[in-house]
């Protein structure tokens, strides 16, 4: 599948270069809607009183049995999300809001839980009641924390609050389930808390084509197999490319210019795990979903492309062509 036409683009680190091939209109998927809708939905910055926290019915969480919040050493803290919340609280614009959304779907989050009355069997299985906040209208929000330190701020007279660590994506999807109105991030922080409504989370995940495994591979500590896991996720699920439609004199779309990045002598195709990653660059590009086979065909069609760069707005990873064999082999 040919995807490219001549096009200039840029990202936070380098000038982009032009792509050289073109595609007829019927070979290009329509742009996803998420980049257009996400920036127009507001996030409120607020503080939720810890006393308002109430337990929900037990939920099976995909993690080990919960434990009391540890001491202030925070090796597993979601630092990027905490920093994004601080920037938003300090008067950030829509870009700061989108940065919160991007960071909210990576790494781990801590959910508060109460172990009172929970059997040892349920604890071992991870079946625990999760702490929630109910607003004056009765809407229920899941509570999530970026670090043990933030969870510790909800300490009550009875002692520390217990927490369970889960993948951030799991927590957000849980908050879109029946009975929830959304999620509150760092509810006990008087400065940098955010209430993310369910409607926004649904838009964040789009139409289900987001490549969550690839996003998680980028978000986790860079272990030796991080690159292999990223390439495997792209080979299995595809992703998105950033483009702008070119039209003829009659207003009909001819081709779509797809963004590349140049790092030194390397030409890297920009690949994204979700539309919001494209919107976060602030270039006004549309998001075009591509299957793994389409992405592989595009790379095979131009030997001059030396690799890819995934999620240039960071956290990012660039991959040389020689390391893309599992993706290039997809037909």
N, C-alpha and C positions, 0 to 999 in steps of 0.2 A: 504494500500500500504506500503510494507516494503521498507525503504529507507536506512537503516543504515548498515555499516560494521565497524569493528574496525578501529579507526582513531584518530590520535593526531592532535590537532590544537591549536592555541592560538590567543588571541586578546589583545587589549591595556591594559586590566586590570587584566586578570587572565589566568592561564593555563587551557586549555580545557581538557575534558575527552573523553573517547572512547565510541562510540555507539556499540550496541551489536547484532543487527539483520542484515540480508543481503537481497539483492533483486536481482533477475535475471536481465539480461541486458534489456530485453524487457519491464520491468516495470519502467524504469527510463527515463525521458524526456531528450533530448539532451541538452547540455549546451548552454546557451545564448551566443551570440557573443560579447555583449557589453564590458565585461571586457577585451577582447583582443584588441578591436579597440579604446576604449576611451583613453588609455594612450598615444597612438601614434599620437594624434592630438594636435597641439599646440594652445595655446591662446596667442595672442599678448597683451602686456602691453603697453598702450599708453595713451595720453591725447587728447581728442577731444575738439577743440575750441568751446566754448559756442556760439560764433557768427555763427557757422555753423549750429546751430539748426534751423530747419524749420518745420512748422506744416504739418501734413498729413491730409487726409480727415477725417471727424469725425468718431470715432469708439465708439460703445456702450461698456462701461466698466462695469463690475459687481461690482459696488461700489456706494456709495452715491455721490452726486454732488461734484465736486472738489472744493478745497479752497486754498487760498494762503498758501505758505509754512509757518509753524508756527515758533515760536522762538526756540532757540537752545535746549530746553528741548525735549528729544527724546525718549519717552516711547515706541514708536512703531518701533524703529530702528531695522534693520536687522543686529545686532551686529556680529553674527557669520560669515555672508558673508563678512562684512567689514573687519574683522580680517583675513579671508582667502585671500582676495585681497591684504592686506598689506603683508602677508607672501609670496605670489607669487611675488609681486613687489620687495621684498628684496632678490630675487635670489632663490626662491623655486624651487624644482625639480618637477618631474612628480607627485609625491604624493601631493605636494602643489597645482598643477593644478587640480588634481582630487578632492581635498578638496574644491576648488572654485566651481566646478561643483556640488558637493553634496550639498553645502550650498545654491547654487543658486536656488534650487527647494524646498525651505522651507520658511515659513514665508511670509512677505509682501515685496513688492517693490513699490517705488514711481515712477510714470511716469509723465514726464513734459507735460503740456498742456497749450494752449493759450485760454483764454475765450473771446478774441476779436471777436465780431460778432456772438457769440453763443447765441441763444435765451434762455430765462429762461426755456422754456419747455424742450429744449435739455439738459440744465444744470441739471434740476431736474431728467431727465431720464438717466443721465450719458453719453449722447452722446457728446463726445468732441474730438477735433483734438489732436493727440498725437505728442509730439516733436520727431524729428528724426535727424539723422546726415547723410549727403550724402558725401561719400568719393570722391576723384578726378575722380574715374572711374564711378561715378554715383550710386554706390551701396547704398541702404538705410538701416540704422540701427536704431532700436528702442532704445530710451534712457531710462535707469532705474537707480534709486538711492536707496542706502541702508538706507537713513535717510533724514529728512528735512534739516539737516545741509549740506549734500552733494547737495541737490537740491538748497539751498540758494546760493551756489557757482556760480550758473549760472545767478545770478541777473544781469540785464541789466540796462542801463541808465534810462529806463522807469520804473524800479521798480522790485519788486520780481517776480519770476516765480511761476505760479500756478502748483500744483501737485495733482494727484489722486492716492490713495493707492489701490493696487490690490493684489490678491494672486500671489506669484512669479511664480507658475506653469502656471497661466493664461497668465502672461506677456511673459514667454518663449514660450508658444505655439503660442501666437500672433506673436512673432518674426519669427516663421517658416512659416507664411502665405505668400500668394502671395504678391510680391512687396518688401519683406524684405530680407535682406542678413544676419540678425542676430541681436544681441543686444549688446549695450555698457553699461557696469556696471560702475557707478560712473564716468561719462565722464569728469567732471570738476576737478577731483582729479589729481594733477600733478604727484602723485606717485603711487597710487594704483587703476588704472583703468584697465579694461580688455575688449577686444573685443572678443565676443564669436560668431563664425560664425554659420549660420543656420545648416550646415552639422553636426557640433558637437552637437547642441541642439537636432537634430533628433536622433543621436546616443544615446544621454543621455536618451531620452525617450524610446529607444529600439523599441520593436515590439508591443508596446501598452499594455503589460502586467504589467507594473510598477504599484504598488499600491499607487497612489497619495493620496487617502484619508488617508491611514495609515501614510504616510510621513507627511501630514499636521497635523494629530493628534499629532505626535511627535514634530512638529515644533512650534505649538501654545503654549501659556502660559499654564502651567500644572494646569488646572482647575479640579474641582472635578470629572468631567465625562471624563477626558482625557483617562483613561485606558479603559473605556467602549467603547468610540469611536474607539480606536485602535483595540480592539478585534472585534468589529462589522465590521470594514473595512477588517480585515483579514478573517473573516467569509464570507464576501461578495466577496472578490477579490483574496484571496490567497496571494502568495508572492514568494520568492526565498529562497533556502537553498544553503549553501556553501559546495562544495564537491570536491573530487578527485577520479578519476576512478582507480580501481585496476585491473591489467591485469594478465593473466596466462602466462605460459612459452611461449606460441605461440603468445602472444601479443593481445589476445582477452580479452575484458573487462568482468570481472566477477561481480564485485559489485562496488558500489560507497560509499566511506566513507564520512559521513556527519558530519560537525563540531558541537560540543557542547561546552558549557562553564560551568565551575564549580565556583559557588560563595558560599564559605563555604561548607555546605553539600548539596547544591542544584545543581541538574543537569538541565541545561537549554539548550534547542535546540535553535540554532542560526537561526533567521528568518530575512529576508531582504526585503525591499520594492522595490529594483531595483538592477540590476547587479553592478552598480557603487559603491554601498554600500559595496559589497564584494571586489571589486578591491581596494577600499580605505584601506583595512586592510593590503594589501601588502603581503599576504601569498601565492599567486599563485593559489588560489582556482578557480574552475569553478563555474558559477552560474547555478543552476538548477531550472527552474520555477516549482512551485507546485500549484495546485488548492487548494481551501479551503478544498474540500473533501479529497484530498490526504494528506494535512497537518494534518487534523483531524485524519485520519486513522493511520498515522505515530505516532501521539501522543498516540492514544488509544492502539497501539500495544506494547507499553513499559510503564508500570506503574511506572517504575523507573525514568522517566523524570518528574521532579517536576514543570516544567514550560517552558517558552520561554524567550529569550531576543531578542528584535527587534532592528536592526541596531546598533550592538555593537560599531561601530566607532563613535557613538554619532551624534546628541542627541539620547539617547537610553532610553528604558523603559523595565524593566523585569516584567513578569506577572506570578503569581503562577498558578498552574494547576487548583485550585479551582475557579479561576476567568476566566477560559477559556471555561466555559460551552457553550456559544453561538457558539464557534468554534468547540468544541468537538462533538456537536450535529449535525454538518453538515455531510451528507451522500452522 
